[in-house]
Amino acid sequence: MNLKEFKNDKAVVIEIEGRLDTTNYNQLEKKILEYIDADEKNILIDCSKMDYVSSSGLRIFLMALKKITALKGKFLLCGLQENIAEIFEISGFTSIFQIFGNQEKALEAF
């Protein structure tokens, strides 16, 4: 998994490329917690290049949503590929998360 990140005037954007699973989920968790500790309250995760997510990855998304919501911020997702969207649907995460088709639409929601 590779992470690319940048900050604009609305949010921190983290782009995930590759697999998010038990071997590397802690890398994403650490990055998100660093931003939360730095008082960043708006985070967008771009999943358009993520081709797999395990239950460990889903847990990180849920943890981030809870922490950022408690800070009155927004944690949004965008660009879910079909197989990832199906996992979110089956797990019930589509009713928990705000999910957008692409980065531009998600950034408008901040």
Phi and psi in degrees as GROMACS dihedral restraints (atoms count N, CA, C in turn):
[ dihedral_restraints ]
;  ai    aj    ak    al  type     phi  dphi    fc
    3     4     5     6     1  -117.5    20    10
    4     5     6     7     1   141.6    20    10
    6     7     8     9     1  -116.4    20    10
    7     8     9    10     1   132.1    20    10
    9    10    11    12     1  -118.6    20    10
   10    11    12    13     1   140.5    20    10
   12    13    14    15     1  -141.5    20    10
   13    14    15    16     1   149.1    20    10
   15    16    17    18     1  -155.8    20    10
   16    17    18    19     1   161.8    20    10
   18    19    20    21     1  -122.7    20    10
   19    20    21    22     1   136.0    20    10
   21    22    23    24     1  -122.5    20    10
   22    23    24    25     1  -168.1    20    10
   24    25    26    27     1   -71.7    20    10
   25    26    27    28     1   -10.8    20    10
   27    28    29    30     1  -105.8    20    10
   28    29    30    31     1   -36.1    20    10
   30    31    32    33     1  -164.6    20    10
   31    32    33    34     1   168.3    20    10
   33    34    35    36     1   -90.5    20    10
   34    35    36    37     1   132.0    20    10
   36    37    38    39     1  -112.2    20    10
   37    38    39    40     1   126.8    20    10
   39    40    41    42     1  -117.8    20    10
   40    41    42    43     1   118.8    20    10
   42    43    44    45     1   -98.9    20    10
   43    44    45    46     1   127.7    20    10
   45    46    47    48     1  -103.2    20    10
   46    47    48    49     1   129.6    20    10
   48    49    50    51     1  -122.4    20    10
   49    50    51    52     1   127.6    20    10
   51    52    53    54     1   100.2    20    10
   52    53    54    55     1  -149.2    20    10
   54    55    56    57     1   -95.3    20    10
   55    56    57    58     1   135.1    20    10
   57    58    59    60     1  -110.1    20    10
   58    59    60    61     1   106.1    20    10
   60    61    62    63     1  -144.9    20    10
   61    62    63    64     1  -167.0    20    10
   63    64    65    66     1   -65.5    20    10
   64    65    66    67     1   -19.4    20    10
   66    67    68    69     1   -82.5    20    10
   67    68    69    70     1   -16.8    20    10
   69    70    71    72     1  -142.0    20    10
   70    71    72    73     1     2.5    20    10
   72    73    74    75     1   -57.5    20    10
   73    74    75    76     1   -31.2    20    10
   75    76    77    78     1   -65.1    20    10
   76    77    78    79     1   -25.2    20    10
   78    79    80    81     1   -64.1    20    10
   79    80    81    82     1   -45.1    20    10
   81    82    83    84     1   -69.1    20    10
   82    83    84    85     1   -42.0    20    10
   84    85    86    87     1   -57.9    20    10
   85    86    87    88     1   -46.3    20    10
   87    88    89    90     1   -60.2    20    10
   88    89    90    91     1   -44.8    20    10
   90    91    92    93     1   -62.9    20    10
   91    92    93    94     1   -46.4    20    10
   93    94    95    96     1   -62.9    20    10
   94    95    96    97     1   -44.2    20    10
   96    97    98    99     1   -64.7    20    10
   97    98    99   100     1   -34.2    20    10
   99   100   101   102     1   -61.2    20    10
  100   101   102   103     1   -43.2    20    10
  102   103   104   105     1   -67.6    20    10
  103   104   105   106     1   -40.7    20    10
  105   106   107   108     1   -63.2    20    10
  106   107   108   109     1   -43.6    20    10
  108   109   110   111     1   -62.9    20    10
  109   110   111   112     1   -27.8    20    10
  111   112   113   114     1   -86.3    20    10
  112   113   114   115     1    12.0    20    10
  114   115   116   117     1    69.0    20    10
  115   116   117   118     1    27.3    20    10
  117   118   119   120     1   -83.9    20    10
  118   119   120   121     1   121.2    20    10
  120   121   122   123     1  -106.6    20    10
  121   122   123   124     1    -6.2    20    10
  123   124   125   126     1  -123.5    20    10
  124   125   126   127     1   115.2    20    10
  126   127   128   129     1  -130.2    20    10
  127   128   129   130     1   133.4    20    10
  129   130   131   132     1  -115.5    20    10
  130   131   132   133     1   127.7    20    10
  132   133   134   135     1  -104.1    20    10
  133   134   135   136     1   117.5    20    10
  135   136   137   138     1   -94.0    20    10
  136   137   138   139     1   113.7    20    10
  138   139   140   141     1  -101.9    20    10
  139   140   141   142     1    13.6    20    10
  141   142   143   144     1   -64.0    20    10
  142   143   144   145     1   -21.9    20    10
  144   145   146   147     1  -111.6    20    10
  145   146   147   148     1     9.7    20    10
  147   148   149   150     1   -88.1    20    10
  148   149   150   151     1   123.6    20    10
  150   151   152   153     1  -107.6    20    10
  151   152   153   154     1    -1.2    20    10
  153   154   155   156     1  -159.5    20    10
  154   155   156   157     1   142.6    20    10
  156   157   158   159     1  -138.7    20    10
  157   158   159   160     1   130.3    20    10
  159   160   161   162     1   -94.4    20    10
  160   161   162   163     1   177.9    20    10
  162   163   164   165     1   -61.9    20    10
  163   164   165   166     1   -30.2    20    10
  165   166   167   168     1   -64.1    20    10
  166   167   168   169     1   -40.8    20    10
  168   169   170   171     1   -65.8    20    10
  169   170   171   172     1   -42.0    20    10
  171   172   173   174     1   -61.8    20    10
  172   173   174   175     1   -37.7    20    10
  174   175   176   177     1   -62.7    20    10
  175   176   177   178     1   -38.6    20    10
  177   178   179   180     1   -64.2    20    10
  178   179   180   181     1   -42.9    20    10
  180   181   182   183     1   -59.4    20    10
  181   182   183   184     1   -44.0    20    10
  183   184   185   186     1   -65.2    20    10
  184   185   186   187     1   -42.3    20    10
  186   187   188   189     1   -60.5    20    10
  187   188   189   190     1   -46.1    20    10
  189   190   191   192     1   -63.0    20    10
  190   191   192   193     1   -43.3    20    10
  192   193   194   195     1   -58.9    20    10
  193   194   195   196     1   -46.1    20    10
  195   196   197   198     1   -63.2    20    10
  196   197   198   199     1   -46.2    20    10
  198   199   200   201     1   -64.8    20    10
  199   200   201   202     1   -45.0    20    10
  201   202   203   204     1   -71.9    20    10
  202   203   204   205     1   -36.5    20    10
  204   205   206   207     1   -62.7    20    10
  205   206   207   208     1   -39.5    20    10
  207   208   209   210     1   -63.1    20    10
  208   209   210   211     1   -27.1    20    10
  210   211   212   213     1   -89.8    20    10
  211   212   213   214     1     5.9    20    10
  213   214   215   216     1    66.8    20    10
  214   215   216   217     1    31.0    20    10
  216   217   218   219     1  -106.8    20    10
  217   218   219   220     1  -170.0    20    10
  219   220   221   222     1  -127.2    20    10
  220   221   222   223     1   136.6    20    10
  222   223   224   225     1  -122.3    20    10
  223   224   225   226     1   108.4    20    10
  225   226   227   228     1  -116.7    20    10
  226   227   228   229     1   156.4    20    10
  228   229   230   231     1  -122.7    20    10
  229   230   231   232     1   150.7    20    10
  231   232   233   234     1  -148.1    20    10
  232   233   234   235     1   161.7    20    10
  234   235   236   237     1    70.5    20    10
  235   236   237   238     1    32.8    20    10
  237   238   239   240     1   -68.0    20    10
  238   239   240   241     1   125.1    20    10
  240   241   242   243     1   -68.7    20    10
  241   242   243   244     1   162.5    20    10
  243   244   245   246     1   -54.9    20    10
  244   245   246   247     1   -45.2    20    10
  246   247   248   249     1   -68.0    20    10
  247   248   249   250     1   -34.0    20    10
  249   250   251   252     1   -72.1    20    10
  250   251   252   253     1   -41.5    20    10
  252   253   254   255     1   -59.8    20    10
  253   254   255   256     1   -37.1    20    10
  255   256   257   258     1   -65.0    20    10
  256   257   258   259     1   -41.0    20    10
  258   259   260   261     1   -62.4    20    10
  259   260   261   262     1   -43.3    20    10
  261   262   263   264     1   -63.4    20    10
  262   263   264   265     1   -39.4    20    10
  264   265   266   267     1   -64.6    20    10
  265   266   267   268     1   -48.5    20    10
  267   268   269   270     1   -62.8    20    10
  268   269   270   271     1   -39.1    20    10
  270   271   272   273     1   -80.3    20    10
  271   272   273   274     1    -7.0    20    10
  273   274   275   276     1    83.4    20    10
  274   275   276   277     1     7.0    20    10
  276   277   278   279     1   -72.9    20    10
  277   278   279   280     1   -18.6    20    10
  279   280   281   282     1   -67.8    20    10
  280   281   282   283     1   -21.7    20    10
  282   283   284   285     1   -90.2    20    10
  283   284   285   286     1   -10.5    20    10
  285   286   287   288     1   -97.7    20    10
  286   287   288   289     1   -39.9    20    10
  288   289   290   291     1  -100.9    20    10
  289   290   291   292     1   151.3    20    10
  291   292   293   294     1   -88.2    20    10
  292   293   294   295     1   118.4    20    10
  294   295   296   297     1  -122.1    20    10
  295   296   297   298     1   131.1    20    10
  297   298   299   300     1  -119.3    20    10
  298   299   300   301     1   157.3    20    10
  300   301   302   303     1   -67.6    20    10
  301   302   303   304     1   -35.9    20    10
  303   304   305   306     1  -149.2    20    10
  304   305   306   307     1   172.4    20    10
  306   307   308   309     1   -62.3    20    10
  307   308   309   310     1   -41.4    20    10
  309   310   311   312     1   -60.5    20    10
  310   311   312   313     1   -46.9    20    10
  312   313   314   315     1   -65.1    20    10
  313   314   315   316     1   -38.9    20    10
  315   316   317   318     1   -65.5    20    10
  316   317   318   319     1   -42.4    20    10
  318   319   320   321     1   -63.6    20    10
  319   320   321   322     1   -30.5    20    10
  321   322   323   324     1   -65.1    20    10
  322   323   324   325     1   -23.2    20    10
  324   325   326   327     1   -81.4    20    10
  325   326   327   328     1    -8.3    20    10
